Amino acid sequence: MSDRTRRCLVNRFPYGVIYRHDGNTITVVAVPHLHQRPGYWKPRV
């Protein structure tokens, strides 16, 4: 992950939100299921 890319875990569900924060813009990169295909989103960053 780059230094501007962050991850937020969703409570009670096995999902995470991968997002990038650039100034006033937030871009959602992926919403991965944390138990299936780990790391599939990494080439997107």
Backbone as CSV, one residue per row, in Angstrom:
resi,resn,N_x,N_y,N_z,CA_x,CA_y,CA_z,C_x,C_y,C_z
1,MET,0.845,-1.191,0.000,0.000,0.000,0.000,0.874,1.233,0.000
2,SER,0.420,2.248,-0.692,1.165,3.496,-0.661,0.864,4.231,0.640
3,ASP,1.590,5.297,0.893,1.412,6.015,2.158,0.082,6.767,2.221
4,ARG,-0.607,6.945,1.098,-1.908,7.611,1.109,-3.069,6.630,1.062
5,THR,-2.781,5.336,0.956,-3.816,4.314,0.903,-4.020,3.751,2.300
6,ARG,-5.290,3.621,2.683,-5.608,3.155,4.028,-6.664,2.069,3.980
7,ARG,-6.812,1.359,5.109,-7.793,0.289,5.206,-8.646,0.526,6.436
8,CYS,-9.925,0.306,6.289,-10.865,0.402,7.396,-11.640,-0.907,7.444
9,LEU,-11.683,-1.560,8.594,-12.408,-2.815,8.736,-13.848,-2.545,9.144
10,VAL,-14.756,-3.341,8.610,-16.178,-3.188,8.901,-16.524,-4.099,10.073
11,ASN,-17.102,-3.539,11.117,-17.489,-4.325,12.296,-18.603,-5.306,11.941
12,ARG,-18.531,-6.513,12.489,-19.543,-7.561,12.362,-19.620,-8.203,10.992
13,PHE,-18.830,-7.744,10.027,-18.826,-8.333,8.700,-17.381,-8.544,8.274
14,PRO,-17.103,-9.584,7.491,-15.717,-9.854,7.088,-15.292,-9.049,5.862
15,TYR,-15.526,-7.746,5.894,-15.157,-6.881,4.782,-14.259,-5.751,5.274
16,GLY,-13.489,-5.240,4.364,-12.672,-4.070,4.629,-12.895,-3.064,3.517
17,VAL,-12.582,-1.830,3.766,-12.673,-0.791,2.744,-11.265,-0.259,2.537
18,ILE,-10.757,-0.380,1.320,-9.447,0.145,0.963,-9.696,1.453,0.234
19,TYR,-9.126,2.543,0.759,-9.377,3.845,0.145,-8.101,4.665,0.104
20,ARG,-8.102,5.648,-0.756,-6.960,6.551,-0.921,-7.437,7.969,-0.643
21,HIS,-6.677,8.687,0.166,-7.010,10.062,0.531,-6.002,11.010,-0.119
22,ASP,-6.486,11.846,-1.029,-5.645,12.834,-1.715,-6.265,14.217,-1.535
23,GLY,-5.786,14.953,-0.582,-6.311,16.297,-0.345,-7.763,16.253,0.068
24,ASN,-8.655,16.772,-0.779,-10.086,16.793,-0.488,-10.843,15.647,-1.137
25,THR,-10.129,14.706,-1.747,-10.760,13.613,-2.481,-10.486,12.276,-1.802
26,ILE,-11.524,11.478,-1.632,-11.394,10.112,-1.133,-11.846,9.179,-2.247
27,THR,-10.968,8.247,-2.634,-11.266,7.289,-3.688,-11.292,5.893,-3.094
28,VAL,-12.410,5.192,-3.236,-12.512,3.816,-2.760,-11.858,2.919,-3.806
29,VAL,-10.829,2.182,-3.380,-10.082,1.318,-4.289,-10.719,-0.062,-4.357
30,ALA,-11.134,-0.603,-3.209,-11.732,-1.934,-3.163,-12.512,-2.115,-1.874
31,VAL,-13.482,-3.025,-1.920,-14.221,-3.457,-0.741,-14.101,-4.985,-0.713
32,PRO,-12.952,-5.478,-0.216,-12.699,-6.918,-0.292,-13.310,-7.715,0.859
33,HIS,-13.703,-8.934,0.543,-14.068,-9.914,1.557,-12.755,-10.409,2.140
34,LEU,-12.580,-10.360,3.433,-11.278,-10.605,4.050,-10.883,-12.079,4.132
35,HIS,-11.809,-12.995,3.817,-11.492,-14.416,3.889,-11.401,-15.071,2.513
36,GLN,-11.615,-14.310,1.453,-11.563,-14.863,0.105,-10.566,-14.067,-0.730
37,ARG,-9.708,-14.761,-1.452,-8.723,-14.152,-2.343,-7.974,-12.995,-1.688
38,PRO,-7.250,-13.245,-0.609,-6.548,-12.155,0.071,-5.540,-11.469,-0.851
39,GLY,-5.530,-10.165,-0.815,-4.557,-9.384,-1.557,-4.876,-9.162,-3.020
40,TYR,-6.077,-9.554,-3.498,-6.381,-9.377,-4.916,-6.409,-7.904,-5.328
41,TRP,-6.641,-7.035,-4.379,-6.771,-5.616,-4.654,-5.431,-4.901,-4.742
42,LYS,-4.347,-5.515,-4.283,-3.053,-4.827,-4.207,-2.533,-4.300,-5.542
43,PRO,-2.747,-4.969,-6.682,-2.295,-4.374,-7.952,-3.026,-3.075,-8.310
44,ARG,-4.161,-2.811,-7.695,-4.927,-1.583,-7.989,-4.300,-0.336,-7.369
45,VAL,-3.439,-0.538,-6.383,-2.871,0.609,-5.671,-1.645,1.121,-6.377
